[in-house]
Amino acid sequence: MIKKCLFPAAGYGTRFLPATKAMPKEMLPVLTKPLIQYGVEEAVDAGIHTMAIVTGRGKRAIEDHFDISYELEHQIKGTSKEHYLTEIRGLIEQCTFSYTRQVEMKGLGHAILTGETLIGNEPFAVLLADDLCDGSGGAGVLSQMVRLYETYRCSIVAIEEVPREEVSKYGVIAAEEIEKGIYRVNDMVEKPALEEAPSNLAIIGRYILTPDIFEILRTTKPGKNGEIQITDALLEQARAGKVIAYRFQGRRFDCGSVDGFVEATNYFYRQGRS
């Protein structure tokens, strides 16, 4: 039912400067794979094969990664190194990749709206590559959410508990638990001060959105930092009872921060992942 996954990938990655001065943060490698490849693999595992990527200036490496490199293929063909390209070849063969540019950085909501031309009038997933997730029980976070969408048929946000002192980094929800780990959202606040946070249930970089979100985003006024926030648009849906929050099974690493990136690298190394 969910056929397309949108990847907002136009941000500057300032927390990793100078490494990200000329390299997209989405291409930072955890072991031998860039962050965005982990995200595409998670989408494929959820049955999604159309990848819509919102890029910006200096992001050409993303397009090149999901394309054939004929010179490289020729150089390593028939050698012991050829197997290193097996996974990325498989993704290129299975998936369709399309791209559009976000000309100005006006927030996540604006990035998602920019992707409308790639999505059309259908429900879709959104995956932020710098939130690297490892699902439990063999099911990735998006796979879990796609199954949930089949039941609820509304927008879904992935959430996790965070320390109270860190709520100002996230969109935070107020909600009623309707099943174990599943909540009906009635309010959400973008990066609230500690005393204003309705809970410590924070939204992370996995969403399933219904297509009416585009029309809502078109009329959403800039919020915090002058940006169009996806939480403000989702709040309008939530007031109509059309947003579910899901406490996913698995582990998430904030690879937009140096600490989280190092933690993810060590974790995947210990897991024997490549």
Residue pairs with C-beta under 8 A, 6 or more apart in sequence:
1 123
1 146
1 149
1 150
2 46
2 47
2 48
2 123
2 124
2 125
2 146
2 149
2 208
3 48
3 49
3 50
3 122
3 124
4 48
4 50
4 51
4 52
4 118
4 119
4 122
4 124
4 125
5 39
5 40
5 43
5 46
5 48
5 50
5 51
5 52
5 124
5 125
5 126
5 127
5 142
6 52
6 53
6 54
6 112
6 115
6 118
6 119
6 124
6 125
6 126
6 127
7 26
7 36
7 39
7 40
7 51
7 52
7 53
7 54
7 126
7 127
7 128
7 129
8 54
8 102
8 108
8 111
8 112
8 115
8 126
8 128
9 24
9 26
9 36
9 53
9 54
9 55
9 56
9 59
9 62
9 129
10 54
10 55
10 56
10 59
10 101
10 102
10 105
10 111
10 114
11 25
11 56
11 105
12 20
12 25
12 105
13 20
13 24
13 25
13 28
13 130
13 256
14 20
15 256
15 257
15 258
16 25
16 28
16 258
16 261
19 28
20 28
22 58
23 61
24 36
24 55
24 58
24 59
24 61
24 62
25 35
25 130
25 256
26 34
26 35
26 36
26 59
26 62
26 129
26 130
27 34
27 35
27 36
27 61
27 62
27 65
28 34
28 35
28 255
28 261
29 35
30 38
30 132
30 255
30 261
30 264
30 265
30 268
31 265
31 268
31 269
31 273
31 274
32 84
32 274
33 87
33 274
34 65
35 129
35 130
35 132
35 255
36 53
36 62
36 65
36 129
37 65
37 87
37 88
37 91
38 129
38 132
39 127
39 128
39 129
39 132
40 51
40 66
40 91
40 95
41 87
41 91
42 127
42 133
42 135
42 140
42 141
42 142
42 143
43 49
43 51
43 125
43 127
43 142
44 91
44 94
44 95
45 139
45 140
45 142
45 143
46 125
46 140
46 142
46 143
46 145
46 146
47 143
47 146
48 125
48 142
48 146
49 94
49 95
49 96
50 95
50 96
50 98
51 66
51 95
51 96
51 97
51 98
52 98
52 99
52 100
52 115
52 118
52 119
52 124
53 62
53 63
53 97
53 98
53 99
53 100
54 99
54 100
54 101
54 102
54 111
54 112
54 114
54 115
54 118
55 62
55 63
55 99
55 100
55 101
55 102
56 101
56 102
56 103
56 105
57 101
62 99
63 97
63 99
65 88
66 88
66 91
66 92
66 95
66 97
67 92
68 92
72 85
73 85
76 82
76 84
76 85
98 118
99 118
100 114
100 115
100 117
100 118
101 114
102 110
102 111
102 114
104 110
106 222
106 226
106 227
106 228
107 222
107 223
107 225
107 227
107 228
107 229
107 230
108 128
108 227
108 228
108 229
108 230
109 217
109 220
109 227
109 228
109 229
109 230
109 232
109 233
110 217
110 227
110 228
112 126
112 209
112 213
112 214
112 217
112 230
113 214
113 217
113 218
113 228
116 214
119 211
119 214
120 211
121 211
122 211
123 149
123 208
123 209
123 210
123 211
124 208
124 209
124 211
125 142
125 145
125 146
125 206
125 207
125 208
125 209
126 205
126 206
126 207
126 208
126 209
127 142
127 205
127 206
128 204
128 205
128 206
129 205
129 255
130 205
130 254
130 255
130 256
131 204
131 205
131 206
131 252
131 253
131 254
131 255
131 256
132 252
132 253
132 255
132 264
133 140
133 141
133 204
133 206
133 248
133 250
133 251
133 252
133 253
134 250
134 251
134 252
134 253
134 267
134 268
134 271
135 141
135 143
135 144
135 248
135 249
135 250
136 249
136 250
136 251
137 249
139 249
140 250
141 158
141 206
141 248
141 250
141 252
142 206
144 246
144 248
144 249
144 250
145 156
145 158
145 206
145 208
145 246
145 248
146 208
148 156
148 182
148 208
148 244
148 246
149 156
149 208
152 244
153 210
154 210
154 237
154 242
154 243
154 244
155 207
155 208
155 209
155 210
155 213
155 234
155 237
155 242
155 243
155 244
156 207
156 208
156 243
156 244
156 245
156 246
157 171
157 173
157 185
157 203
157 206
157 207
157 234
157 243
157 244
157 245
157 246
158 203
158 204
158 205
158 206
158 207
158 245
158 246
158 248
159 173
159 183
159 201
159 202
159 203
159 204
159 245
159 246
159 247
159 248
160 201
160 202
160 204
160 247
160 248
160 252
161 200
161 201
161 202
161 247
162 169
162 170
162 200
162 202
163 200
164 194
164 197
164 200
165 194
166 202
167 192
167 194
167 197
167 200
167 202
168 191
168 192
168 193
168 194
168 197
169 191
169 202
170 191
170 202
170 203
170 204
171 188
171 189
171 190
171 191
171 202
171 203
171 229
171 230
171 231
172 188
172 189
172 192
172 197
172 198
172 199
172 200
172 201
172 202
172 203
173 183
173 185
173 187
173 188
173 198
173 199
173 201
173 202
173 203
173 245
174 185
174 186
174 187
174 188
174 198
174 199
175 183
175 184
175 185
175 186
175 187
175 199
175 201
175 245
176 183
176 184
176 186
177 183
178 184
181 246
181 247
181 248
181 249
182 244
182 245
182 246
182 247
183 201
183 244
183 245
183 246
183 247
184 241
184 243
184 244
184 245
185 234
185 238
185 243
185 244
185 245
186 238
186 239
187 198
187 235
187 238
188 198
188 203
188 231
188 234
188 235
188 238
188 243
189 196
189 197
189 198
189 231
190 223
190 224
190 229
190 231
190 232
191 224
192 198
201 245
201 247
203 231
203 245
204 252
206 248
207 230
210 237
210 242
212 237
213 230
213 233
213 234
213 237
216 233
216 236
216 237
217 228
217 230
217 233
220 228
220 229
220 232
220 233
220 236
221 228
221 232
222 228
223 229
223 232
234 243
237 243
251 267
253 260
253 261
253 263
253 264
253 267
254 260
255 261
255 264
